[in-house]
């Protein structure tokens, strides 16, 4: 959980701090994404801002946040203070439309309503971050800690697909 993410961030910072180069992978759209990121789950806004600034000063140029981490403002401030926005790769996530176990709790089963909710969250995330774009926007779940195992069922798969139509 949180300790593992914190330890991963510390290890990443140490590797970068000793001059290790963080490799990247080319995504299908041609964008280069650093394979190691600063995770900000569990951080409040001030901690997230500070962590982004420290990581970027060490050369770690990928930061990961989520709508339901409730620290988008701090991450955005850190990214903007770190310097050239184009040098920091920002990954953000939205929650699935069926998400009963943790905030934001919801049970949106209509694909169109799910799409509209996801689009709303994307724009709210951008506004909270204070950024014009994120480099990668992911679906945060469904996952085993929230009662899902294996592949998605017909309803959840349709909702997942609706979340990524022309965003």
SULQUIWO-V699977 format. One record per residue. N is the residue number from 1. RES is the residue in one letter. PHI is phi in whole degrees, -180 to 180 (* if undefined). BURIAL is + if it has 16 or more other C-alpha atoms within 10 Angstrom, else -. Layout:
{{N	RES	PHI	BURIAL} {N	RES	PHI	BURIAL}}
//
This chain:
{{1	X	*	-} {2	X	-61	-} {3	X	-62	-} {4	X	-64	-} {5	X	-63	-} {6	X	-63	+} {7	X	-65	-} {8	X	-61	+} {9	X	-66	+} {10	X	-66	-} {11	X	-62	-} {12	X	-60	+} {13	X	-63	+} {14	X	-65	-} {15	X	-62	+} {16	X	-67	+} {17	X	-63	-} {18	X	-94	-} {19	X	94	-} {20	X	-67	-} {21	X	-92	-} {22	X	-80	+} {23	X	-68	-} {24	X	-127	-} {25	X	-126	-} {26	X	-87	-} {27	X	-76	-} {28	X	-60	-} {29	X	-88	-} {30	X	91	-} {31	X	-76	-} {32	X	-88	-} {33	X	-120	+} {34	X	-59	+} {35	X	-82	-} {36	X	-116	+} {37	X	-133	+} {38	X	-78	+} {39	X	-87	+} {40	X	-116	+} {41	X	-61	+} {42	X	89	+} {43	X	-91	+} {44	X	-82	+} {45	X	-60	+} {46	X	-67	-} {47	X	-65	+} {48	X	-62	+} {49	X	-59	+} {50	X	-63	+} {51	X	-64	+} {52	X	-63	+} {53	X	-63	+} {54	X	-65	-} {55	X	-62	+} {56	X	-66	+} {57	X	-67	-} {58	X	-94	+} {59	X	98	+} {60	X	-84	+} {61	X	-110	+} {62	X	-128	+} {63	X	-125	+} {64	X	-123	+} {65	X	-142	+} {66	X	-148	+} {67	X	-52	+} {68	X	-93	+} {69	X	-88	+} {70	X	57	+} {71	X	-136	+} {72	X	-59	+} {73	X	-63	+} {74	X	-66	+} {75	X	-61	+} {76	X	-61	+} {77	X	-60	+} {78	X	-63	+} {79	X	-62	+} {80	X	-68	+} {81	X	-75	-} {82	X	-70	+} {83	X	126	-} {84	X	-66	-} {85	X	-55	-} {86	X	-66	-} {87	X	-90	-} {88	X	-110	+} {89	X	-88	+} {90	X	-112	+} {91	X	-107	+} {92	X	-127	+} {93	X	-134	+} {94	X	-113	+} {95	X	-84	+} {96	X	-68	+} {97	X	-72	+} {98	X	-106	+} {99	X	-148	+} {100	X	-85	-} {101	X	-92	-} {102	X	-150	-} {103	X	-61	-} {104	X	-81	-} {105	X	-75	-} {106	X	-165	-} {107	X	-144	-} {108	X	-94	+} {109	X	-107	-} {110	X	-87	-} {111	X	-56	+} {112	X	-67	-} {113	X	-65	-} {114	X	-63	+} {115	X	-58	+} {116	X	-63	-} {117	X	-64	+} {118	X	-64	+} {119	X	-62	+} {120	X	-60	-} {121	X	-64	+} {122	X	-61	+} {123	X	-67	-} {124	X	-65	-} {125	X	-63	+} {126	X	-62	+} {127	X	-64	-} {128	X	-64	+} {129	X	-69	+} {130	X	74	+} {131	X	-116	+} {132	X	-81	-} {133	X	-157	+} {134	X	-113	+} {135	X	-81	-} {136	X	-148	-} {137	X	-121	+} {138	X	-114	-} {139	X	-89	+} {140	X	-88	-} {141	X	109	+} {142	X	-68	+} {143	X	-144	-} {144	X	-57	-} {145	X	-60	-} {146	X	-107	-} {147	X	92	-} {148	X	-106	-} {149	X	-131	-} {150	X	72	-} {151	X	-73	-} {152	X	-80	-} {153	X	-80	-} {154	X	-58	-} {155	X	-66	-} {156	X	-65	+} {157	X	-62	-} {158	X	-64	-} {159	X	-67	+} {160	X	-58	+} {161	X	-63	-} {162	X	-63	+} {163	X	-68	+} {164	X	-118	-} {165	X	-84	-} {166	X	52	-} {167	X	-85	-}}
//
